[in-house]
Amino acid sequence: MAKKNVFVHPTAIVDTKNIGSGTRIWAFVHVLKNVTIGENCNICDHCFIEGGVTVGNNTTIKSGIYIWEGVRIEDNVFLGPNVVFTNDVWPRSKNYKPAEKIIIKNGASIGANSTILGGVTIGEYSMSGIGSVITKNVKPYSLVYGNPARHAGWIDEKGNKLKKMRANTWKSESGELFKETKAGLTKMAPK
């Protein structure tokens, strides 16, 4: 491995050398060439990561996840068990097209058994409930769930629901204020 303190289980097959310090890769994982994995990641049993994937720092990838070409995972992301990525919106056997991009932004959490359609971006600190089918972009700090996944509220960086203060202003339990826009929430600077 390229960095110190990388743990790779003896049953894992790891073809990339681009792995950050402190990352752990557990049993029966296969990582292909041209994959970049950040520092302090935890990749649990029975995962597959295809070439061209980027995984940021401090990311947790729970068991049973296959991550296909075209997926970019930023820092501090949590992927629950058996999350499904689809990088081809019109799949046909032997019909090879460029992979649809999927971007999971910093701090997002995807619930177990959620499915993500190719071409989707999941916003910063957003969260999907278990079994969600995500067919559209998810705004930053948004809580979504269902089939198809729909907006169900706003959350802070810890995943706690926000309370509405007044038009377009939301507040966390710790007193942080957020402004709602068409693009999602943005954290307001303290006064």
RAPE-V54648 format. One record per helix or strand. SS is the DSSP state (@ for helix, = for strand). FROM is the first residue (numbers start at 0). TO is the last residue. If there is no record, write none. Layout:
ss:SS from:FROM to:TO
ss:SS from:FROM to:TO
This chain:
ss:= from:6 to:7
ss:= from:12 to:13
ss:= from:17 to:18
ss:= from:23 to:24
ss:= from:29 to:30
ss:= from:35 to:36
ss:= from:41 to:42
ss:= from:47 to:48
ss:= from:53 to:54
ss:= from:59 to:60
ss:= from:65 to:66
ss:= from:70 to:72
ss:= from:77 to:78
ss:= from:83 to:84
ss:= from:101 to:103
ss:= from:108 to:109
ss:= from:114 to:115
ss:= from:120 to:121
ss:= from:126 to:127
ss:= from:132 to:133
ss:= from:137 to:137
ss:= from:139 to:139
ss:= from:141 to:144
ss:= from:146 to:146
ss:= from:149 to:154
ss:= from:160 to:160
ss:= from:162 to:165
ss:= from:168 to:170
ss:= from:176 to:180
ss:= from:183 to:186
